[in-house]
Amino acid sequence: MKTLKFKTNIMCGGCISTVTPHLNSAETVEKWEVDIANPNKILSVHGENLSESEVIEKVQKAGYKIEKTEG
């Protein structure tokens, strides 16, 4: 399974609730989580054929900032 990591501004449980239907509708995403304890609010997305652009589009549609992390 492939994993992509992104820096976001998803800060709390309410933010996670807002973004959940968007990420759950992404066809290439099998599971995901946000480390809200991390200062960079790292979103980890897992799936076999992940589409980086699809994940970015879904998070932006939910109203949040997102950028690919290095490494």
N, CA, C and O atoms as CSV, one atom per row, in Angstrom:
chain,resi,resn,atom,element,x,y,z
A,1,MET,N,N,0.845,-1.179,0.000
A,1,MET,CA,C,0.000,0.000,0.000
A,1,MET,C,C,0.889,1.240,0.000
A,1,MET,O,O,1.895,1.300,0.707
A,2,LYS,N,N,0.509,2.201,-0.785
A,2,LYS,CA,C,1.249,3.450,-0.912
A,2,LYS,C,C,0.729,4.459,0.115
A,2,LYS,O,O,-0.458,4.461,0.442
A,3,THR,N,N,1.620,5.317,0.621
A,3,THR,CA,C,1.237,6.368,1.564
A,3,THR,C,C,1.749,7.708,1.069
A,3,THR,O,O,2.908,7.840,0.676
A,4,LEU,N,N,0.866,8.704,1.095
A,4,LEU,CA,C,1.253,10.081,0.793
A,4,LEU,C,C,1.040,10.913,2.045
A,4,LEU,O,O,0.091,10.682,2.794
A,5,LYS,N,N,1.927,11.889,2.277
A,5,LYS,CA,C,1.803,12.766,3.438
A,5,LYS,C,C,1.727,14.210,2.974
A,5,LYS,O,O,2.427,14.635,2.054
A,6,PHE,N,N,0.840,14.956,3.652
A,6,PHE,CA,C,0.600,16.347,3.301
A,6,PHE,C,C,0.573,17.205,4.557
A,6,PHE,O,O,0.114,16.765,5.611
A,7,LYS,N,N,1.061,18.423,4.439
A,7,LYS,CA,C,0.937,19.426,5.492
A,7,LYS,C,C,-0.400,20.124,5.267
A,7,LYS,O,O,-0.707,20.527,4.145
A,8,THR,N,N,-1.202,20.270,6.330
A,8,THR,CA,C,-2.535,20.868,6.192
A,8,THR,C,C,-2.774,21.893,7.292
A,8,THR,O,O,-1.923,22.115,8.154
A,9,ASN,N,N,-3.947,22.510,7.244
A,9,ASN,CA,C,-4.391,23.362,8.355
A,9,ASN,C,C,-5.652,22.773,8.989
A,9,ASN,O,O,-6.513,23.503,9.482
A,10,ILE,N,N,-5.746,21.442,8.970
A,10,ILE,CA,C,-6.837,20.719,9.642
A,10,ILE,C,C,-6.448,20.642,11.115
A,10,ILE,O,O,-5.524,19.914,11.479
A,11,MET,N,N,-7.159,21.399,11.967
A,11,MET,CA,C,-6.706,21.631,13.340
A,11,MET,C,C,-7.389,20.806,14.434
A,11,MET,O,O,-6.809,20.598,15.500
A,12,CYS,N,N,-8.623,20.332,14.181
A,12,CYS,CA,C,-9.383,19.751,15.296
A,12,CYS,C,C,-10.374,18.712,14.786
A,12,CYS,O,O,-10.472,18.455,13.586
A,13,GLY,N,N,-11.094,18.131,15.714
A,13,GLY,CA,C,-12.095,17.142,15.363
A,13,GLY,C,C,-13.179,17.693,14.458
A,13,GLY,O,O,-13.679,16.984,13.585
A,14,GLY,N,N,-13.545,18.948,14.656
A,14,GLY,CA,C,-14.541,19.581,13.792
A,14,GLY,C,C,-14.048,19.680,12.357
A,14,GLY,O,O,-14.802,19.448,11.412
A,15,CYS,N,N,-12.769,20.029,12.204
A,15,CYS,CA,C,-12.163,20.105,10.875
A,15,CYS,C,C,-12.157,18.717,10.227
A,15,CYS,O,O,-12.457,18.574,9.041
A,16,ILE,N,N,-11.816,17.712,11.011
A,16,ILE,CA,C,-11.789,16.341,10.496
A,16,ILE,C,C,-13.189,15.933,10.044
A,16,ILE,O,O,-13.343,15.291,9.006
A,17,SER,N,N,-14.210,16.303,10.820
A,17,SER,CA,C,-15.591,15.993,10.437
A,17,SER,C,C,-15.961,16.657,9.116
A,17,SER,O,O,-16.670,16.068,8.300
A,18,THR,N,N,-15.485,17.874,8.906
A,18,THR,CA,C,-15.783,18.602,7.669
A,18,THR,C,C,-15.119,17.950,6.465
A,18,THR,O,O,-15.732,17.847,5.402
A,19,VAL,N,N,-13.880,17.511,6.616
A,19,VAL,CA,C,-13.124,16.961,5.485
A,19,VAL,C,C,-13.447,15.480,5.228
A,19,VAL,O,O,-13.180,14.974,4.138
A,20,THR,N,N,-14.016,14.788,6.216
A,20,THR,CA,C,-14.272,13.352,6.093
A,20,THR,C,C,-15.076,12.966,4.851
A,20,THR,O,O,-14.632,12.090,4.110
A,21,PRO,N,N,-16.232,13.572,4.585
A,21,PRO,CA,C,-16.970,13.132,3.392
A,21,PRO,C,C,-16.218,13.384,2.093
A,21,PRO,O,O,-16.389,12.642,1.125
A,22,HIS,N,N,-15.390,14.416,2.060
A,22,HIS,CA,C,-14.615,14.724,0.857
A,22,HIS,C,C,-13.551,13.651,0.614
A,22,HIS,O,O,-13.436,13.127,-0.494
A,23,LEU,N,N,-12.772,13.324,1.659
A,23,LEU,CA,C,-11.719,12.323,1.487
A,23,LEU,C,C,-12.306,10.923,1.317
A,23,LEU,O,O,-11.752,10.110,0.577
A,24,ASN,N,N,-13.413,10.634,1.987
A,24,ASN,CA,C,-14.022,9.312,1.848
A,24,ASN,C,C,-14.598,9.099,0.450
A,24,ASN,O,O,-14.780,7.959,0.025
A,25,SER,N,N,-14.884,10.185,-0.267
A,25,SER,CA,C,-15.412,10.050,-1.624
A,25,SER,C,C,-14.304,9.912,-2.664
A,25,SER,O,O,-14.585,9.656,-3.834
A,26,ALA,N,N,-13.056,10.079,-2.252
A,26,ALA,CA,C,-11.928,9.942,-3.185
A,26,ALA,C,C,-11.756,8.468,-3.542
A,26,ALA,O,O,-11.570,7.630,-2.659
A,27,GLU,N,N,-11.818,8.157,-4.815
A,27,GLU,CA,C,-11.771,6.766,-5.264
A,27,GLU,C,C,-10.453,6.070,-4.952
A,27,GLU,O,O,-10.434,4.856,-4.750
A,28,THR,N,N,-9.358,6.813,-4.911
A,28,THR,CA,C,-8.047,6.178,-4.731
A,28,THR,C,C,-7.640,6.056,-3.258
A,28,THR,O,O,-6.626,5.429,-2.949
A,29,VAL,N,N,-8.418,6.645,-2.355
A,29,VAL,CA,C,-8.070,6.643,-0.932
A,29,VAL,C,C,-8.739,5.462,-0.230
A,29,VAL,O,O,-9.962,5.318,-0.261
A,30,GLU,N,N,-7.910,4.612,0.410
A,30,GLU,CA,C,-8.452,3.486,1.167
A,30,GLU,C,C,-8.646,3.861,2.630
A,30,GLU,O,O,-9.653,3.494,3.235
A,31,LYS,N,N,-7.690,4.588,3.203
A,31,LYS,CA,C,-7.829,5.094,4.567
A,31,LYS,C,C,-6.945,6.317,4.729
A,31,LYS,O,O,-6.020,6.544,3.949
A,32,TRP,N,N,-7.250,7.108,5.764
A,32,TRP,CA,C,-6.493,8.337,5.992
A,32,TRP,C,C,-6.609,8.725,7.450
A,32,TRP,O,O,-7.525,8.292,8.150
A,33,GLU,N,N,-5.659,9.559,7.911
A,33,GLU,CA,C,-5.713,10.113,9.263
A,33,GLU,C,C,-4.923,11.412,9.283
A,33,GLU,O,O,-4.031,11.640,8.466
A,34,VAL,N,N,-5.285,12.265,10.255
A,34,VAL,CA,C,-4.594,13.543,10.436
A,34,VAL,C,C,-3.975,13.540,11.821
A,34,VAL,O,O,-4.650,13.250,12.809
A,35,ASP,N,N,-2.687,13.865,11.896
A,35,ASP,CA,C,-2.001,13.990,13.185
A,35,ASP,C,C,-2.149,15.435,13.647
A,35,ASP,O,O,-1.305,16.280,13.351
A,36,ILE,N,N,-3.239,15.714,14.380
A,36,ILE,CA,C,-3.484,17.096,14.810
A,36,ILE,C,C,-2.549,17.519,15.934
A,36,ILE,O,O,-2.474,18.706,16.252
A,37,ALA,N,N,-1.835,16.577,16.542
A,37,ALA,CA,C,-0.844,16.918,17.567
A,37,ALA,C,C,0.442,17.453,16.935
A,37,ALA,O,O,1.193,18.180,17.585
A,38,ASN,N,N,0.700,17.103,15.686
A,38,ASN,CA,C,1.880,17.567,14.962
A,38,ASN,C,C,1.673,19.031,14.576
A,38,ASN,O,O,0.595,19.378,14.093
A,39,PRO,N,N,2.660,19.898,14.771
A,39,PRO,CA,C,2.504,21.314,14.412
A,39,PRO,C,C,2.156,21.525,12.934
A,39,PRO,O,O,1.532,22.528,12.586
A,40,ASN,N,N,2.548,20.599,12.071
A,40,ASN,CA,C,2.251,20.708,10.642
A,40,ASN,C,C,0.942,20.040,10.248
A,40,ASN,O,O,0.581,20.022,9.071
A,41,LYS,N,N,0.219,19.483,11.239
A,41,LYS,CA,C,-1.089,18.850,10.989
A,41,LYS,C,C,-1.011,17.893,9.795
A,41,LYS,O,O,-1.701,18.071,8.791
A,42,ILE,N,N,-0.159,16.881,9.930
A,42,ILE,CA,C,0.143,15.977,8.826
A,42,ILE,C,C,-1.028,15.039,8.518
A,42,ILE,O,O,-1.505,14.304,9.383
A,43,LEU,N,N,-1.471,15.087,7.267
A,43,LEU,CA,C,-2.486,14.187,6.745
A,43,LEU,C,C,-1.760,13.041,6.054
A,43,LEU,O,O,-0.994,13.261,5.116
A,44,SER,N,N,-2.004,11.808,6.521
A,44,SER,CA,C,-1.449,10.615,5.885
A,44,SER,C,C,-2.576,9.907,5.159
A,44,SER,O,O,-3.616,9.608,5.746
A,45,VAL,N,N,-2.364,9.641,3.885
A,45,VAL,CA,C,-3.380,9.016,3.045
A,45,VAL,C,C,-2.797,7.704,2.513
A,45,VAL,O,O,-1.660,7.667,2.041
A,46,HIS,N,N,-3.589,6.630,2.593
A,46,HIS,CA,C,-3.119,5.303,2.195
A,46,HIS,C,C,-4.012,4.732,1.105
A,46,HIS,O,O,-5.228,4.917,1.134
A,47,GLY,N,N,-3.407,4.035,0.139
A,47,GLY,CA,C,-4.140,3.381,-0.936
A,47,GLY,C,C,-3.173,2.774,-1.931
A,47,GLY,O,O,-1.979,3.072,-1.910
A,48,GLU,N,N,-3.686,1.928,-2.797
A,48,GLU,CA,C,-2.844,1.258,-3.793
A,48,GLU,C,C,-2.479,2.178,-4.951
A,48,GLU,O,O,-1.314,2.255,-5.342
A,49,ASN,N,N,-3.457,2.866,-5.494
A,49,ASN,CA,C,-3.244,3.707,-6.686
A,49,ASN,C,C,-3.567,5.150,-6.370
A,49,ASN,O,O,-4.371,5.777,-7.059
A,50,LEU,N,N,-2.939,5.685,-5.320
A,50,LEU,CA,C,-3.257,7.035,-4.858
A,50,LEU,C,C,-3.012,8.091,-5.929
A,50,LEU,O,O,-2.047,8.032,-6.691
A,51,SER,N,N,-3.917,9.049,-5.957
A,51,SER,CA,C,-3.765,10.209,-6.831
A,51,SER,C,C,-3.526,11.431,-5.952
A,51,SER,O,O,-4.429,11.904,-5.262
A,52,GLU,N,N,-2.288,11.935,-5.991
A,52,GLU,CA,C,-1.935,13.113,-5.196
A,52,GLU,C,C,-2.847,14.284,-5.535
A,52,GLU,O,O,-3.307,14.993,-4.639
A,53,SER,N,N,-3.111,14.491,-6.820
A,53,SER,CA,C,-3.946,15.616,-7.231
A,53,SER,C,C,-5.384,15.453,-6.732
A,53,SER,O,O,-6.028,16.442,-6.383
A,54,GLU,N,N,-5.896,14.213,-6.693
A,54,GLU,CA,C,-7.254,13.990,-6.197
A,54,GLU,C,C,-7.350,14.329,-4.710
A,54,GLU,O,O,-8.317,14.959,-4.282
A,55,VAL,N,N,-6.356,13.917,-3.920
A,55,VAL,CA,C,-6.346,14.211,-2.481
A,55,VAL,C,C,-6.306,15.723,-2.269
A,55,VAL,O,O,-7.077,16.254,-1.470
A,56,ILE,N,N,-5.426,16.413,-2.966
A,56,ILE,CA,C,-5.304,17.871,-2.831
A,56,ILE,C,C,-6.625,18.539,-3.197
A,56,ILE,O,O,-7.086,19.433,-2.487
A,57,GLU,N,N,-7.233,18.114,-4.294
A,57,GLU,CA,C,-8.503,18.699,-4.742
A,57,GLU,C,C,-9.597,18.498,-3.699
A,57,GLU,O,O,-10.355,19.426,-3.416
A,58,LYS,N,N,-9.689,17.300,-3.124
A,58,LYS,CA,C,-10.736,17.003,-2.142
A,58,LYS,C,C,-10.569,17.854,-0.884
A,58,LYS,O,O,-11.552,18.375,-0.358
A,59,VAL,N,N,-9.344,17.999,-0.400
A,59,VAL,CA,C,-9.102,18.785,0.815
A,59,VAL,C,C,-9.372,20.262,0.546
A,59,VAL,O,O,-9.947,20.949,1.390
A,60,GLN,N,N,-8.966,20.752,-0.608
A,60,GLN,CA,C,-9.232,22.152,-0.952
A,60,GLN,C,C,-10.725,22.413,-1.101
A,60,GLN,O,O,-11.207,23.470,-0.695
A,61,LYS,N,N,-11.470,21.464,-1.679
A,61,LYS,CA,C,-12.927,21.613,-1.794
A,61,LYS,C,C,-13.584,21.682,-0.422
A,61,LYS,O,O,-14.622,22.323,-0.261
A,62,ALA,N,N,-12.984,21.025,0.563
A,62,ALA,CA,C,-13.507,21.060,1.933
A,62,ALA,C,C,-13.174,22.392,2.606
A,62,ALA,O,O,-13.702,22.692,3.677
A,63,GLY,N,N,-12.293,23.201,1.980
A,63,GLY,CA,C,-11.978,24.518,2.504
A,63,GLY,C,C,-10.679,24.608,3.283
A,63,GLY,O,O,-10.475,25.556,4.041
A,64,TYR,N,N,-9.798,23.632,3.104
A,64,TYR,CA,C,-8.543,23.606,3.862
A,64,TYR,C,C,-7.327,23.745,2.947
A,64,TYR,O,O,-7.383,23.441,1.756
A,65,LYS,N,N,-6.236,24.209,3.536
A,65,LYS,CA,C,-4.972,24.317,2.818
A,65,LYS,C,C,-4.267,22.972,2.906
A,65,LYS,O,O,-4.370,22.264,3.908
A,66,ILE,N,N,-3.557,22.637,1.851
A,66,ILE,CA,C,-2.831,21.368,1.806
A,66,ILE,C,C,-1.632,21.519,0.895
A,66,ILE,O,O,-1.718,22.157,-0.155
A,67,GLU,N,N,-0.510,20.931,1.294
A,67,GLU,CA,C,0.674,20.886,0.435
A,67,GLU,C,C,1.428,19.605,0.708
A,67,GLU,O,O,1.461,19.118,1.838
A,68,LYS,N,N,2.033,19.065,-0.329
A,68,LYS,CA,C,2.799,17.819,-0.228
A,68,LYS,C,C,4.006,18.040,0.672
A,68,LYS,O,O,4.686,19.060,0.555
A,69,THR,N,N,4.280,17.095,1.568
A,69,THR,CA,C,5.477,17.180,2.394
A,69,THR,C,C,6.650,16.590,1.650
A,69,THR,O,O,6.478,15.757,0.760
A,70,GLU,N,N,7.826,17.015,2.007
A,70,GLU,CA,C,9.043,16.481,1.413
A,70,GLU,C,C,9.412,15.180,2.110
A,70,GLU,O,O,9.266,15.053,3.326
A,71,GLY,N,N,9.893,14.210,1.326
A,71,GLY,CA,C,10.358,12.954,1.902
A,71,GLY,C,C,9.246,12.075,2.120
A,71,GLY,O,O,9.427,10.957,2.602
